Amino acid sequence: MLLIMTIPLAAQRRSRDVEHVTFIHEIADKEYVTFGDAVRFFVLILGKEQESLFWKNVDILKAAGITRGLDYQENTTARKGMIAALIADYLKLGDSLFYLIFRTERYAFRACIAHGIMDYDASEWDRISGGELIEIMSKVSERASGGKE
């Protein structure tokens, strides 16, 4: 009886894993990602169930204290500063004095550079490609799990 009850759960888990891999594969092929892509990726990193509607995913991040003050549309091309602001809130990168005072994308980006999450040879205004987003988010995921991945 227990085995029969766990089969649907295992099938749901595999289906969800396939969705995640498909999503990451789609992101990898993008020249530039959108804010909506970044939000979905963060929901994935949090281990939450991704919603089909953008605003529901934003609500998930707001509940986790991640999207404070960011008010971008889903199809806005993502910039490194936008992503850095999400990362700085998620990882609580509050050791940057200017970020603690001003809480801007510029100083969030600088905090991400200081923590080795983003490269120093860029600007917070640079658009972000799918490959870059995957690389950055893998660093975020590793850092959030304490480097145990």
N, C-alpha and C positions, 0 to 999 in steps of 0.2 A: 504494500500500500504506500509506504513512504517513497519507494522508487517511482511509482506512478505519479505522485505529487511533485517530485523534483524534476521530471522530464520537461514539463512546460516551462519551469523556471530556467532550466539550462538552455532551452530553445530561445527564450526571450533574451537571455544573456548573450548568446551567440549572435542573435539578430542585432542587438544593440552594439556589439563589438564590430560587426560588419558595417553598420551605419557610421561608426566612429572612424574606421579605416577609410571608408569611402569619402567621408567629409575631409579627412586629412589629405587624401589623394587629390581631391578637387582643389583644395587650398594650394597644394604644391604646384599646381599648373597655372596659378594666377600670376600675372605680371604685377598687379597691385591688388591688395586685399581691401575690403571695406570694413567699416566699423562694425557692421553686423557680423562679418566673419570673425572678427576678434572677440566679439561678445560670445558667439557660439563656442569658440575655442576655450574661452575662460570658463564657461559652464562645463565643458568637457573636463578641464583641469580640476575643477571643484568636485568632480565625480557626481554631479547632479544630472538629472534627466533633461536633455535638451528639449526645448519647446519648439514648435513649428513657427510661432509668432515671435518676432523680434522683441516687442515690448515685454513679453513674458520672460524672455531670457534676461533682459535688462532688469526686470524685477528680481530675478534670482540673484543677480550680482549686487543689486542695491541691498537686498536682505543680508548679503554677506559683507556689506560695507565697502564695496569695491568701486562703484561708479559715482561717488560723491561729486556733484557739480558738473559732470560731463553730460552734455545735452546735444548729442550728435544724431543725425538721421542714420538709418540703417545703411543706405547706399553711399554715404560719405566715404571718400577714399581715406583709408587709415594712414596716419602719420606716426612716426616714431614717438613723438611727444604724447600723443593720445594713448598709445599702448603703454608707454612708460608710466603715465598717470595711473592706469589700471594696475600695473605691476607694483608700483610703489605703495599703493593702498593695500593690495593683496598681501604683499610680503612685509608690509610695515617697515619700509625703508626710511625710517625717521631719523637716521643718524646724520643726515645732511642738514646743516643749519639753515641754509637758504630754503630748502624744501619744507622744513618745519615752519618757517616764517611765512613764506609766500604760497606754498602749495600749488605751484603752477606746473604746466607740462614741461617747461624749460628745466626747472630744477628737479622734477621727477626723472627726466631724461638723464640729467647729470648724476643723480643718485644711482640709476641703473648702470651707467658707465662705471661708476666707482665700485659697484658690486660685481662687475664682470658680466652683466647680463646683456648689455648692448655695447657695440663698438664705439670707440672714442672718435673715429674719423668720419663722423656723420653729424647731422643736425636734427633737432627735434621736429623740423619742418619736412624732413625727407619722407617720401611715401615709402610704404613697406611692401615688399613682395611676399608671395606665398611662402617661398623657401625661407626667407628671413623670419617670418612669423613663426613657422614651425621650429626653427632653430632657437629663437628667443623663448618660445613657450616651453620647449624641452628643458631649457635652463631654469625657467620659472618652476616647472613641475619638480625638477630635481631638487632645487633649493627649498621648495615648500615641504618636500618629504624628508628633508634633512640629509640629502645626498645619498639616500638609500636605494635609488633606482639603478 
